[in-house]
Structure formats: structure tokens, C-alpha cells
């Protein structure tokens, strides 16, 4: 690596370096919340509602409190004077956000609603005590569907929320009525997506410690955004921000589950303050599946106006989310806003109207699961397949006629923002080159003649990774920048402080690659510091929203350049040379074309230990911060192709081939990119074929263990072929996020392939997920839906 005159020759960025994290995590040396042990550590367990909807008439806690080893039984009454109601409202037209308490005191609204918190000397005692708490509940009629919740006869789940509808908004851009009046054909599709869960390998948990002598509250938590957790939980438990510290150790997956502060966080921290001790709570798997939070139960009814040649004239869409019992962060109005904004995708849609609706039901709260707006891609790509069938065209031809090309950009969408540099059309073209679509159709025809149920699906999309300022403005959400800080230590090693909180994204590797290239030191000499609000830069988002590849990278590069310039200025005075003539290679600062040199470690120790002996008049503080605004942000894009074969006797789907063409800009580490793509696609496949949270009519969650909630294994996920496009840019950072895309797009390509197979075999189109064997057999007509 070399640098001269402020430039840098990159040798690490773009390379397939092994992950730094692997040395620790793959050898079992990671440190997670449940690895925290201390003398006197107490343990917590929640008493949760066994019913979906009821009035709480009272609790009998005496038997639990009397159990040996129990320290406290904490109820809503105990928290009333020291914990604020939770309020996650944001200023948005059409939004009514109710407040609620950390522990339910007068009413429970879903199975698993926390009612009391047991603190004991061991988890065993805490759970035994929880079973001794007697609940006096008067059952109320549960509301478990959006349709039931918005019915005139439905009970009101929250005061002030009319028809249980927390959010409703209507928008129209362009002359939609004229577009439909001029259409040669109108195609309609109503599609619902089932409820599924994040289920990271490590469940939620934390250790809250309160020191009465100093007033310091420390919360070590499995989380995605330590500063957000500190701000929200600290405010809820009335803890001054300067006396609260959040520390994030290693995190065994998040997928959105650990981004939003939850009620359990508040109760745990409030209990530590009440008791004046240290309490651990680790969610068990049943709690995680039943009460930890769910996602994806949403629906879109859409109609698309078309010319006879398949060109889109207009689009109407009704979007709804089943929010569950309580609002969480971010507001679901933001999620429907992203769904609305992204539904047209990378296609020309000259006129666009939509409604958005968010409704309360008696289920666990709705979370931002990896690509929470994913239904827009699923519905749009399904709708285009329906268009092709209705017009007698191929799904490929329909897409080709409507994709926005690079030559047309910047392109103003009717969703309220511009497309610029979006290469979805290019990924689509490349995918067709790789699969030979004509041959694919010929192969399918031969297989079908032999009686096999086979299909092929294709889908393309763009992802706000991180999106653009005008896109987020159209949604009503800010587009904040990010900060990083870099410090050269006295021995010449480098510490990089980031507000990101890794939970599988490999930031310790990718950010170190950027920093090592920029400064001119070895990759091994960079330490990435994260997860401690006492030392990391403030940021309310942390890890989420596919921001890190752009924002964390940009502020890292700028911080490194700032501290490097300090080094070059000092070295120039020491070597009696111009800073522009210096470069740093492997930690040695030297004059280009000259033998004069000084080790970075020698310069650093002089600045720390003997500043009076260093050149006068220069900044000897070897640390600097960098702020990056994203330079307008951007999108990632991809096309996925999926081949399936269905067993018509069992309904099992075999994915025989899966291909992805991905463009996330400039890759920092291709191995990390491919790992993220494969992991996301695997999650998308599992979500479509296996995973489903099921409720009965009484609001009971029937999928509370891994016996009922199925996850994909290596045997269920095919080899995934990945091909890359790398868009060029003149921006500081050309990298875009890639961690969510597979979970968004893979379900669309897979569903398209499954439907292609079913319809070719004489079955019915797919209008809902999941694609379980039973559902497949129903669509094939092998069994009746009511059998």
C-alpha cells in the first residue's frame, strides 16, 4: 500500500481477506450476554399473560415472594412512580400512537404480555416463583385479524385509536384516473404475506447493574443500537444520560429483533435501580417465539393499468400491516411508507396512488425484520407475472419493456424521489445472459412433457441501501450522517471507534481494511471498537437500514485521512521534507524516492511521551473524527433466478438452482458480500417454505417451539451462484448495503418459480404465503383447502 500527496493505492480494499471476527467467534471465544457472570449476580424471569386479551383484576404474589431465594416480585404498581409510560410516537399526519406501561397493570393485549418480573438468586428459583404468581384476569374478546380489528363491532384495544387503526394515509401522484381510463388492460392482485419471526441464534437478553454509590446505571445488552437503547431506556427509567452506559458485547444475530428498545429492557434496568444490584435476564426460545416480536404479516391489494404491449400506465395499491398489540420503534408508518415508496421499484410507473393502513390486533408486536418492506418486491414481481399471463407475453419481456435504464437517469419517480445510478436493468440483462432464457423454457417444456412439475422464476429489485435523502423525505424519515473516530496509539497501532454494532456484518474486517489502506499500516494493526456508549460516537441508528457499507465506510475513510494528515505534517517537519512528498507503507513514513524515513511507532511515542521534543507549532493529538453525509446515498440492486421442482404427492419444493446477479457498488470484501447474500437468500427461502407464526381464533400462538416453527438447514438451501456487477462512481464511497437484499428478493423469485410450476400443471396462482406442502397441494388441486 502507498500514499502520496493525499492519494492512496488500495491493496486491501476489494480483497478477499479472512474475517478478523472468525478468530474469536468460530473458536468459541466470543463473549455474549449470557457469558457475563459475577459474584452476587441476580436473575430475572417474567410472568406473562396466558391469554390474548383480558382485564387484569389483580395479582397474588405472596407465595412467590416467600419462596427462598426470591429477592423481589415487581409489578406495574412498583414501577408507577419511577418509570415513564412508553411513547414511540412520531409527528406524522394520520398517526395515533398510544402510550403503554413497561409491565401491564390493568389490561393484557397478547399472549406473552409481561405482567410481573421476578428477581431471584438463580434463574431456576425465578421461574419457580413465576409459576406461583396467581393472575386474576377477566377475559375479553380477542381480535386476531385486521378485518376483525377494523369491524364496527370490534372492541377498542387502545384508548383513542379509532377502529384500532393506528395509521392511515392516502397519496396520489400523477393522473391515476386518466391512466386507468386509457388502459387497454387492468390486472389486479391481492396478496398477503404470513407472519414470521427473526429467531436469531442468540435470543434477547441483558445484564443491568446499578451502583448506588455513584448513581451509574450500566446495561450490557444484546442489541443493534447501543446509543438508541441508552437514550430510550434511560429516559423511560428517569436515568440521567451522563449516568447511564450501554455496552454491547458480541451479538449472536439480530435481524431487526434487537434494534428497537423493548419493554423487557426498561423493566430490567428499572429493577436494577430499585434493588440496587446486578440482574441478568435471558429470553428463552419460547418467549422469543411467542412474545419477542414478529414481522411480515402484511398485505397489498394492487391493480395495474397497461397498454396492450405491456407498458405500464398507472398503479393503485392498498397497503396494510397487522401491527400486533403495541407500537415499537420505528413506527410502522415508516414501514408502510417504505413499502409505498419502493413498490414501483426500478420500473416506469407514470401515475401512482396508494393507501397505507396500520392496525392493532391481539398478537405480539410487529418488528423490523431484515428488509421489513419486502412485500413490495414480492407483490410487484408477482403482479408483473400476472401481467405477462394476462397479455400472453413472457415475464421477461414485460420487465424489459418497463425497467428504467441507466440512459434514462436521473429519472423522477411518482413515488417522490429520483433514480440515479440504479442498475437493476443491467443486472436483469446480465442474468438473462447467464441463464439463456430460451433454453430454460425449452428445458421446462421437455420436463413437463415427462410429467414433472417444474418452474422458473425471475425477479429484480432495488434496495434503499442506504437510500437517498429525497426518498427518505418522501417517507417522512430523516437521512442522518454518521461519525467515526480514529486514534493512533503510542505504539503505532490504530483504534477505530464506530457507532455501528455488528451482529454478523463483519465490520471488524471491512472497516479495518479501509482504515489500513488509508493510513498505510497493516490490517492486523487496526482494532475496531464498538458497542460502548462511553467511547463510541453518538448515533441513534447503529446497525440497521443497510447504512454501514456507505456511511460507516465514509466516515472511517475521512477520519483516517484527517489523522494521517496530522502524521504527515509532523513527519515532514522531522524529515525536513514536504508532506506531499511523503507516503506511509507498512507503518513506515518515508520520503518518496529517498531513504529518509521514520517509523509511525516512533513518531507516535514521541507525541505521547515527549511532546516537547517534537516539532513545534503542530497538532500532536493523534486522533481525529470524520463525519460523512452519504453524498446523496444510493441503492443496491439485483436480479434473482430460481428453478424449482415440486413433488405433486407431498407438496415439497426442491430448489434445483438459484442464481443471483448483484450490484452493491464497489465491494470492500467480496467474501463478506457473498456471505451476506447467501445468508439473506437462505433466510428468504426459509421464510417462504418453512417459517410461520400461527395464531388460533383465541389469539394463542401455536408455534412456540422449534418443533412447530421450522427453520431452514443446509439441506434446504441450494448452492447459490453469485455474479457481481460493480458500478463505478466518483464519490468518496461507492459501496452499498447488501445484507437485506436476499431476504427481500429471493421470496419473489422463489414464489414466481413455484407459481410457474403450479400453473403449468393446471393449478391455481399463488396469492398468499407461506408455500408449505399443504398449501402447495391445495394450489395443485390435490387436496381441498378445507380438508
C-alpha positions in Angstrom: 0.0 0.0 0.0 1.2 3.5 -0.6 0.0 7.1 -0.3 1.4 10.2 -1.8 0.0 13.7 -1.8 -3.2 12.7 -0.1 -3.9 9.8 -2.5 -4.0 6.1 -1.7 -3.3 3.0 -3.6 -5.7 0.4 -2.3 -4.4 -3.2 -1.9 -6.7 -4.4 0.9 -10.0 -2.8 -0.1 -11.6 -5.2 -2.5 -9.6 -8.2 -1.4 -11.0 -11.4 0.0 -9.4 -11.2 3.4 -10.4 -13.6 6.1 -12.7 -12.1 8.7 -11.0 -10.9 11.9 -14.0 -11.9 13.9 -13.6 -15.6 12.9 -10.6 -16.0 15.2 -12.8 -15.3 18.2 -16.3 -16.4 17.2 -15.6 -19.6 15.3 -13.4 -20.9 18.1 -16.0 -20.4 20.8 -14.2 -17.4 22.4 -16.9 -14.9 21.7 -18.3 -13.1 24.8 -22.1 -12.8 24.7 -24.5 -11.5 27.3 -25.1 -15.0 28.9 -21.3 -15.3 29.3 -21.4 -12.5 31.9 -21.1 -13.8 35.4 -20.3 -12.0 38.7 -20.5 -12.6 42.4 -23.9 -11.7 43.6 -25.5 -11.6 40.1 -29.3 -11.9 40.3 -31.5 -13.4 37.7 -34.9 -12.3 36.3 -37.9 -14.1 34.9 -41.1 -12.5 33.5 -44.6 -13.5 34.5 -46.5 -13.4 31.2 -50.2 -13.4 30.2 -51.6 -16.8 29.2 -54.4 -15.2 27.3 -54.6 -12.8 24.4 -56.9 -10.2 25.8 -58.1 -9.6 29.3 -58.6 -7.1 32.1 -56.2 -7.5 35.0 -58.3 -7.6 38.2 -55.3 -8.4 40.4 -52.2 -10.4 41.2 -51.4 -12.6 44.2 -47.6 -12.5 44.7 -47.2 -13.5 48.3 -46.3 -17.2 47.6 -43.8 -16.2 45.0 -42.2 -13.5 47.3 -41.9 -16.0 50.1 -40.0 -18.6 48.1 -36.4 -18.9 49.4 -34.0 -17.2 47.1 -36.6 -14.7 45.7 -35.3 -11.1 46.1 -38.3 -9.2 44.7 -41.6 -9.6 42.8 -42.0 -6.4 40.8 -45.4 -5.4 39.3 -46.7 -2.4 37.4 -47.6 -0.7 40.7 -43.9 -0.9 41.8 -42.8 0.9 38.6 -45.6 3.5 38.5 -43.6 6.2 40.3 -40.2 5.6 38.7 -40.8 4.5 35.1 -42.4 6.7 32.4 -45.0 5.3 30.1 -43.5 4.2 26.8 -44.3 6.6 24.0 -42.9 5.8 20.5 -45.0 8.4 18.7 -43.5 10.4 15.8 -45.0 13.5 14.1 -46.9 12.1 11.1 -50.2 13.0 9.7 -52.7 10.2 10.2 -50.8 8.6 13.0 -52.2 8.0 16.5 -49.6 6.3 18.8 -50.9 5.2 22.2 -48.6 5.0 25.2 -48.3 1.9 27.4 -46.6 0.8 30.5 -43.5 -1.4 30.8 -45.4 -4.0 32.8 -49.1 -4.4 32.0 -51.1 -3.3 35.0 -54.8 -3.1 34.1 -55.0 -4.9 30.7 -53.2 -7.5 28.7 -53.3 -7.4 24.9 -51.4 -10.5 23.7 -50.3 -13.9 24.9 -46.9 -13.3 26.5 -47.7 -9.7 27.6 -45.3 -9.1 30.6 -47.3 -8.6 33.9 -44.6 -9.1 36.6 -40.9 -9.6 37.0 -39.3 -12.0 39.4 -35.8 -11.3 40.7 -34.1 -14.2 42.4 -30.7 -15.7 43.2 -30.9 -18.1 40.3 -33.0 -18.5 37.1 -34.3 -21.7 38.5 -35.8 -20.1 41.6 -37.1 -17.2 39.5 -39.0 -19.5 37.2 -40.4 -21.5 40.1 -41.6 -18.3 41.7 -43.2 -17.1 38.5 -45.3 -20.2 38.5 -46.6 -19.3 41.9 -48.0 -15.9 40.9 -51.8 -16.0 40.7 -53.4 -13.9 38.0 -57.0 -12.7 38.2 -57.9 -12.0 34.6 -61.3 -11.2 33.1 -61.2 -12.4 29.5 -62.1 -10.0 26.7 -62.9 -11.0 23.1 -59.6 -11.3 21.2 -59.1 -9.6 17.9 -56.6 -11.6 15.7 -57.1 -10.3 12.2 -57.0 -6.9 10.5 -60.5 -7.5 9.2 -61.9 -8.3 12.7 -60.0 -5.4 14.3 -61.5 -2.8 11.9 -65.0 -4.2 12.1 -67.7 -1.9 13.6 -68.3 -4.4 16.3 -64.6 -4.8 17.3 -63.5 -3.8 20.7 -61.1 -0.9 21.1 -57.6 -2.2 22.0 -56.2 1.2 22.9 -57.9 4.3 24.1 -58.2 7.0 21.4 -57.4 4.7 18.5 -60.5 4.6 16.3 -61.3 1.2 14.7 -57.9 0.0 16.0 -56.2 1.8 13.1 -53.1 3.5 14.4 -52.2 4.9 11.0 -53.9 5.7 7.7 -52.7 7.8 4.8 -53.7 8.3 1.2 -51.4 9.6 -1.6 -51.8 10.2 -5.3 -49.1 11.3 -7.7 -49.8 11.8 -11.4 -53.2 11.4 -13.1 -54.1 7.9 -12.0 -57.7 8.1 -13.1 -56.7 9.1 -16.6 -54.1 6.3 -16.7 -56.7 3.7 -15.9 -59.2 5.2 -18.3 -56.7 5.0 -21.1 -55.6 1.4 -20.3 -56.1 -1.5 -22.7 -56.0 -3.9 -19.8 -56.1 -3.7 -16.0 -54.6 -6.6 -14.0 -55.4 -7.0 -10.3 -53.7 -8.9 -7.5 -54.5 -9.2 -3.8 -51.6 -10.8 -1.9 -51.0 -11.4 1.8 -47.8 -12.4 3.4 -47.7 -14.5 6.6 -46.3 -13.7 10.0 -42.8 -14.9 10.7 -40.1 -14.2 13.3 -36.4 -13.1 13.4 -35.2 -16.0 15.6 -31.5 -15.2 15.9 -29.4 -18.0 17.4 -29.0 -15.8 20.5 -32.2 -14.5 22.0 -32.7 -11.2 23.6 -31.1 -10.5 26.9 -29.2 -8.1 29.1 -27.4 -7.5 32.4 -28.4 -4.3 34.2 -26.2 -3.0 37.0 -26.9 -0.1 39.3 -24.2 1.4 41.6 -26.0 3.4 44.4 -22.7 5.0 45.4 -22.2 6.7 42.0 -25.7 6.6 40.6 -24.3 4.9 37.4 -26.6 2.5 35.6 -24.8 0.1 33.2 -26.7 -2.0 30.8 -24.8 -4.8 29.0 -27.3 -5.9 26.2 -27.5 -7.9 23.1 -28.5 -5.0 20.9 -28.0 -3.4 17.5 -28.0 0.3 18.6 -26.4 1.0 22.0 -27.0 4.7 21.8 -30.6 4.4 20.9 -31.0 1.9 23.8 -29.4 4.3 26.2 -31.5 7.2 25.1 -34.8 5.5 25.1 -34.4 3.2 28.2 -32.6 5.9 30.1 -35.5 8.3 29.5 -38.0 5.7 30.5 -36.4 4.8 33.8 -35.6 8.5 34.5 -31.8 8.0 34.5 -29.7 11.0 33.6 -27.9 10.3 30.3 -24.5 11.1 31.8 -25.0 8.4 34.4 -26.1 5.7 32.0 -23.8 3.4 30.0 -24.8 0.8 27.5 -22.3 -1.9 26.4 -22.9 -4.3 23.6 -20.8 -7.5 23.7 -20.8 -10.0 20.9 -24.2 -10.4 19.4 -25.5 -13.7 18.0 -27.6 -12.3 15.3 -30.3 -9.6 15.3 -32.2 -9.3 12.0 -34.1 -6.3 13.4 -35.2 -8.0 16.6 -32.5 -6.2 18.6 -32.8 -2.8 17.1 -35.8 -1.5 18.9 -35.6 -1.0 22.7 -38.3 -3.3 24.3 -40.3 -3.3 27.4 -38.1 -6.0 29.0 -35.1 -3.7 28.7 -36.9 -1.0 30.6 -38.1 -3.4 33.3 -34.7 -4.9 33.8 -33.0 -1.5 34.2 -35.7 -0.2 36.4 -35.5 -3.3 38.6 -31.7 -2.9 39.0 -32.3 0.7 40.2 -35.0 -0.4 42.6 -32.9 -3.2 44.1 -29.5 -1.5 43.8 -27.8 -4.6 42.3 -27.0 -6.5 39.2 -29.7 -8.5 37.3 -29.5 -10.8 34.3 -32.4 -11.7 32.0 -32.0 -14.1 29.1 -35.1 -14.8 26.9 -35.8 -18.5 26.4 -36.8 -19.7 23.0 -40.5 -20.0 23.8 -40.5 -16.4 25.0 -38.7 -15.4 21.8 -41.2 -17.1 19.5 -44.3 -16.1 21.4 -43.6 -12.7 22.8 -40.3 -11.5 21.3 -41.9 -9.8 18.3 -42.9 -10.8 14.8 -42.9 -9.4 11.3 -44.1 -9.6 7.8 -47.9 -10.0 8.4 -48.9 -7.5 5.8 -50.9 -7.4 2.6 -51.2 -5.4 -0.6 -54.1 -5.2 -3.0 -52.9 -3.7 -6.3 -54.2 -3.0 -9.7 -52.0 -2.0 -12.7 -53.1 -0.2 -15.8 -51.4 -1.3 -19.1 -51.2 -0.7 -22.8 -51.7 -3.7 -25.0 -48.0 -4.0 -25.5 -47.4 -4.4 -21.7 -46.2 -0.9 -21.0 -47.3 0.3 -17.5 -49.5 3.4 -17.4 -50.5 3.5 -13.7 -50.7 1.7 -10.4 -53.0 1.7 -7.4 -52.2 -0.1 -4.2 -53.8 -0.6 -0.7 -51.1 -1.5 1.9 -51.9 -2.8 5.3 -49.9 -4.1 8.3 -51.0 -6.2 11.2 -49.1 -4.4 14.0 -49.9 -6.7 16.9 -50.7 -5.3 20.3 -48.2 -2.4 20.8 -46.2 0.1 18.7 -42.5 -0.3 18.7 -39.6 1.6 17.0 -39.5 2.6 14.2 -43.1 3.5 13.8 -44.9 1.1 11.4 -46.0 4.2 9.5 -42.3 4.4 8.4 -42.5 0.8 7.3 -45.7 1.3 5.2 -44.0 4.4 3.8 -41.0 2.4 2.6 -43.4 -0.2 1.1 -45.2 2.5 -0.7 -42.0 4.2 -1.9 -40.5 1.0 -3.1 -43.5 -0.7 -4.7 -42.9 0.7 -8.2 -39.3 -0.4 -7.8 -37.0 0.1 -10.8 -39.9 0.3 -13.3 -41.6 3.2 -15.0 -44.9 4.0 -13.3 -46.2 7.3 -14.7 -49.1 7.5 -12.2 -49.4 6.1 -8.7 -52.0 6.2 -6.0 -51.9 4.4 -2.6 -53.4 4.0 0.8 -51.5 2.8 3.9 -53.0 1.3 7.0 -51.6 0.0 10.2 -53.9 -1.9 12.6 -53.7 -3.2 16.1 -54.6 -6.8 16.9 -54.1 -9.1 19.9 -50.7 -10.5 18.8 -47.1 -10.0 19.7 -45.8 -6.6 18.4 -44.5 -6.1 14.9 -40.8 -5.7 14.3 -38.4 -4.6 11.6 -37.3 -8.0 10.3 -34.4 -7.8 7.7 -35.9 -5.8 4.9 -39.2 -5.1 6.6 -40.8 -3.6 3.5 -40.1 -6.8 1.5 -43.7 -7.4 0.5 -43.5 -4.6 -2.1 -41.0 -6.6 -4.1 -43.0 -9.8 -3.7 -46.2 -8.2 -4.8 -44.7 -6.2 -7.7 -42.9 -9.1 -9.2 -45.9 -11.3 -8.8 -48.1 -8.7 -10.4 -45.8 -8.5 -13.4 -46.0 -12.3 -13.8 -49.8 -11.9 -13.8 -49.5 -9.1 -16.4 -47.4 -11.5 -18.6 -50.0 -14.2 -18.3 -52.9 -11.9 -19.0 -51.3 -10.4 -22.1 -49.8 -13.7 -23.4 -46.3 -12.3 -23.1 -43.2 -13.7 -21.3 -42.4 -12.4 -17.8 -39.0 -11.4 -19.2 -40.5 -9.3 -22.0 -42.9 -7.5 -19.6 -40.0 -6.5 -17.4 -37.7 -5.4 -20.2 -40.4 -3.1 -21.5 -40.7 -1.3 -18.2 -37.3 -1.2 -16.5 -35.7 2.2 -16.1 -32.4 2.1 -17.9 -29.2 4.0 -16.9 -29.6 6.1 -20.1 -32.9 7.5 -18.7 -31.4 8.5 -15.3 -31.7 10.7 -13.4 -35.4 9.6 -13.5 -38.1 11.2 -11.4 -40.4 8.6 -9.9 -44.0 9.1 -8.9 -43.1 7.7 -5.5 -41.5 11.1 -4.8 -37.7 10.6 -5.5 -35.2 10.3 -8.3 -33.4 7.2 -9.5 -29.8 7.9 -10.4 -27.2 5.2 -11.0 -29.7 2.4 -10.4 -28.6 -0.7 -12.4 -31.5 -3.0 -11.9 -31.9 -3.3 -15.7 -28.3 -4.1 -16.1 -28.4 -6.9 -13.5 -31.5 -8.2 -15.3 -29.7 -8.2 -18.7 -26.7 -10.0 -17.2 -28.9 -12.6 -15.6 -30.5 -13.4 -18.9 -27.1 -13.8 -20.5 -26.1 -16.3 -17.8 -29.2 -18.4 -17.8 -30.1 -18.4 -21.5 -33.9 -17.9 -21.1 -34.8 -19.6 -24.4 -33.0 -22.7 -23.3 -34.6 -22.5 -19.9 -38.1 -22.6 -21.5 -37.2 -25.5 -23.7 -35.9 -27.5 -20.8 -39.0 -26.8 -18.8 -41.2 -27.9 -21.7 -39.4 -31.2 -22.0 -39.6 -31.9 -18.3 -43.3 -31.1 -18.3 -43.9 -33.4 -21.2 -42.4 -36.1 -19.0 -44.9 -35.3 -16.2 -42.6 -33.3 -13.9 -43.9 -30.3 -12.1 -41.1 -27.7 -12.7 -40.9 -24.0 -12.9 -38.7 -21.0 -13.3 -39.0 -17.6 -11.7 -37.1 -14.3 -12.1 -37.3 -11.1 -10.2 -35.4 -7.8 -10.0 -35.4 -5.0 -7.5 -33.6 -2.1 -6.0 -33.0 -1.6 -2.3 -32.5 1.6 -0.3 -29.1 0.7 1.0 -29.0 3.3 2.3 -31.5 5.1 0.0 -31.4 8.8 -0.9 -32.4 12.0 1.0 -35.3 12.7 -1.2 -36.6 9.1 -0.9 -36.5 9.3 2.9 -38.0 12.7 2.8 -40.9 11.3 0.8 -41.4 8.7 3.6 -41.1 11.3 6.3 -37.9 10.0 7.9 -34.5 11.7 8.4 -31.3 10.9 6.5 -28.7 11.4 9.2 -25.0 11.2 8.6 -22.5 9.2 10.7 -19.3 9.8 12.6 -16.2 7.7 13.3 -13.1 8.5 15.3 -9.6 7.2 14.7 -6.7 7.2 17.2 -3.1 6.2 16.6 -1.9 4.6 19.8 1.6 5.2 21.3 3.0 2.1 19.7 1.7 3.0 16.2 -1.3 0.6 16.3 -4.7 2.1 15.4 -8.0 2.2 17.1 -11.1 2.9 15.1 -14.3 3.8 17.0 -17.6 3.3 15.2 -21.2 3.8 16.1 -22.0 0.5 14.3 -22.9 -2.5 16.4 -22.0 -5.7 14.5 -24.2 -8.7 14.7 -22.8 -10.7 11.8 -21.9 -8.0 9.3 -18.1 -8.3 9.6 -17.4 -4.7 10.4 -14.2 -5.6 12.3 -12.9 -6.8 9.0 -14.3 -4.4 6.4 -13.7 -1.2 8.3 -10.2 -2.4 9.2 -9.5 -3.0 5.5 -10.5 0.6 4.7 -8.5 2.1 7.6 -5.4 0.1 6.9 -5.4 1.2 3.3 -6.0 4.8 4.1 -3.3 5.2 6.9 -0.8 2.8 5.5 -0.5 0.2 8.3 -1.0 -3.5 8.4 -4.5 -4.9 8.5 -3.7 -6.7 11.8 -2.7 -3.3 13.4 -6.3 -2.0 13.2 -8.7 -2.5 16.1 -12.3 -1.7 15.5 -14.0 -0.5 18.7 -17.8 -0.6 19.0 -20.7 -1.2 21.4 -19.8 1.1 24.3 -21.7 4.4 24.6 -18.9 5.8 26.8 -16.4 5.7 24.0 -18.1 5.3 20.6 -19.5 8.3 18.6 -23.2 9.1 19.2 -25.7 7.7 16.7 -29.3 6.7 17.1 -29.4 4.2 14.3 -26.4 2.0 15.0 -26.6 -1.1 12.8 -29.8 -1.1 10.7 -31.2 0.0 7.5 -28.3 -1.2 5.3 -26.4 2.0 6.1 -22.9 0.8 7.2 -21.4 0.0 3.8 -21.9 3.6 2.8 -22.0 5.7 6.0 -19.6 3.8 8.3 -17.2 3.4 5.4 -17.3 7.1 4.5 -16.7 8.4 8.0 -14.0 5.8 8.6 -12.1 7.0 5.5 -12.5 10.7 6.4 -11.3 10.1 9.9 -8.3 8.1 8.7 -7.4 10.8 6.3 -7.6 13.5 8.9 -5.3 11.7 11.4 -3.0 10.7 8.6 -2.6 14.3 7.6 -1.5 15.1 11.1 1.1 12.3 10.9 2.4 13.5 7.6 2.7 17.1 8.8 4.7 16.0 11.8 6.9 13.7 9.8 7.5 16.4 7.2 9.0 18.6 9.9 11.0 15.7 11.3 12.4 14.7 7.9 12.7 18.2 6.6 10.5 17.4 3.6 7.2 18.4 2.2 4.2 16.4 3.4 3.1 16.0 -0.2 6.3 14.0 -0.8 5.7 11.5 2.0 4.0 8.2 2.0 3.3 5.5 4.6 3.9 1.9 3.8 3.6 -0.8 6.4 3.8 1.7 9.2 7.0 3.4 7.9 6.8 7.1 6.9 9.3 7.9 4.2 10.2 10.4 1.5 9.3 9.2 -1.9 12.5 8.3 -3.8 14.6 8.9 -0.7 15.9 6.8 2.2 14.9 9.3 4.9 12.2 7.6 7.0 10.6 7.4 10.4 8.5 4.6 11.9 5.0 5.6 12.8 5.5 4.0 16.2 8.5 6.3 16.9 6.5 9.3 15.8 3.5 8.3 17.9 5.5 7.6 21.1 7.2 11.0 20.7 3.8 12.7 20.5 2.5 10.9 23.6 5.7 10.7 25.8 7.9 13.6 24.7 5.8 16.3 23.1 8.3 19.0 24.0 10.9 17.3 21.8 8.6 17.1 18.8 8.3 19.8 16.1 6.7 23.0 17.5 3.5 24.5 16.3 1.9 21.3 15.0 -1.1 19.3 16.3 0.3 16.4 18.1 -3.0 14.9 19.2 -3.0 11.7 17.1 -6.8 11.3 16.8 -9.4 12.7 14.5 -13.1 12.3 13.8 -14.8 12.0 10.4 -18.4 12.9 9.5 -20.0 11.6 6.4 -23.3 12.6 4.9 -23.5 9.8 2.3 -23.1 12.2 -0.7 -26.7 11.6 -1.7 -26.8 7.9 -0.8 -27.9 5.4 -3.3 -29.4 2.0 -4.0 -28.2 -1.6 -4.3 -29.8 -3.7 -7.0 -30.1 -7.3 -8.1 -31.8 -9.9 -10.2 -32.5 -13.4 -8.9 -33.4 -16.5 -10.9 -34.9 -19.6 -9.3 -35.6 -23.1 -10.7 -37.9 -25.5 -8.7 -39.3 -29.0 -9.0 -42.4 -29.9 -6.9 -43.3 -33.4 -5.7 -47.1 -33.5 -6.5 -47.6 -36.2 -4.0 -46.1 -34.5 -1.0 -46.1 -30.8 -1.9 -42.4 -30.5 -1.2 -40.5 -27.9 -3.2 -37.0 -28.7 -4.3 -34.9 -25.6 -5.4 -32.8 -27.2 -8.1 -30.8 -24.0 -9.0 -30.6 -20.4 -7.7 -28.6 -17.6 -9.4 -28.1 -14.0 -8.2 -26.6 -11.1 -10.1 -25.8 -8.4 -7.5 -24.6 -4.8 -7.8 -23.8 -3.2 -4.5 -21.4 -0.8 -5.9 -17.7 -1.3 -5.1 -17.1 -4.3 -2.8 -14.9 -3.8 0.2 -14.5 -7.6 0.7 -16.2 -9.9 -1.9 -16.2 -12.8 0.6 -18.2 -10.8 3.1 -20.6 -9.6 0.4 -21.2 -13.2 -0.8 -21.7 -14.4 2.8 -24.3 -11.7 3.3 -26.0 -12.5 0.0 -26.1 -16.2 0.7 -27.3 -15.8 4.3 -30.1 -13.4 3.2 -31.3 -15.7 0.4 -31.3 -18.6 2.9 -33.4 -16.6 5.2 -35.8 -15.7 2.4 -36.1 -19.3 1.4 -36.9 -20.4 4.9 -39.4 -17.6 5.3 -41.3 -18.8 2.3 -41.2 -22.5 2.6 -40.9 -23.3 6.3 -41.3 -20.5 8.8 -44.7 -19.3 10.0 -46.1 -17.9 13.2 -49.6 -19.3 13.6 -52.4 -18.0 15.9 -55.7 -19.6 16.6 -59.0 -17.8 16.8 -58.5 -17.2 20.5 -55.1 -15.4 19.9 -53.0 -18.3 21.2 -49.6 -18.6 19.4 -49.4 -22.2 18.2 -45.7 -22.1 17.1 -43.8 -21.6 20.3 -41.1 -24.1 19.8 -38.8 -25.3 17.0 -41.0 -28.4 16.8 -43.6 -26.2 15.2 -41.6 -23.2 13.9 -39.3 -24.7 11.3 -36.0 -23.2 10.2 -34.0 -24.0 7.0 -31.0 -26.2 7.3 -28.1 -26.6 4.9 -30.2 -29.4 3.3 -33.0 -26.9 2.4 -30.8 -24.3 0.8 -29.3 -24.9 -2.6 -25.9 -23.9 -3.9 -26.3 -20.2 -4.7 -24.5 -18.9 -7.7 -23.5 -15.2 -7.3 -22.3 -12.9 -10.1 -21.3 -9.3 -9.4 -21.6 -6.1 -11.2 -19.6 -3.2 -9.7 -20.9 0.2 -10.6 -18.3 2.9 -10.9 -18.6 6.2 -9.1 -16.7 9.4 -8.5 -17.9 9.6 -4.9 -15.7 9.0 -1.9 -17.6 5.8 -1.2 -19.2 3.7 -3.9 -20.3 0.8 -1.6 -23.9 0.0 -0.9 -25.5 -2.3 1.7 -26.1 -5.9 0.7 -27.3 -7.6 3.9 -31.1 -7.3 3.4 -31.4 -7.7 -0.3 -31.5 -11.5 -0.5 -34.3 -11.7 2.1 -36.3 -9.2 0.0 -35.8 -10.5 -3.5 -35.4 -14.3 -3.0 -39.0 -14.8 -1.9 -40.2 -13.1 -5.1 -38.1 -15.2 -7.4 -39.0 -18.4 -5.5 -42.7 -17.7 -5.4 -42.6 -16.9 -9.1 -40.9 -20.2 -9.8 -43.4 -22.1 -7.6 -46.4 -20.5 -9.3 -44.9 -21.1 -12.8 -44.7 -24.8 -11.9 -48.2 -25.0 -10.4 -50.0 -23.1 -13.1 -48.2 -25.1 -15.8 -49.6 -28.2 -14.1 -53.1 -26.9 -14.1 -53.2 -25.4 -10.6 -54.1 -22.0 -9.2 -52.0 -18.9 -8.9 -50.3 -18.0 -5.6 -52.0 -15.2 -3.7 -50.6 -15.9 -0.2 -47.7 -17.3 1.6 -46.1 -19.4 3.1 -45.6 -22.1 0.5 -45.9 -25.0 2.8 -46.5 -28.5 1.4 -50.2 -28.3 2.4 -50.6 -25.0 0.6 -48.8 -26.4 -2.5 -51.1 -29.4 -2.6 -54.1 -27.1 -2.3 -53.0 -25.0 -5.2 -52.3 -28.1 -7.3 -55.8 -29.3 -6.5 -54.6 -32.5 -4.9 -56.4 -31.6 -1.6 -59.2 -29.2 -0.8 -58.4 -26.1 1.4 -60.9 -27.3 4.0 -59.7 -30.9 4.1 
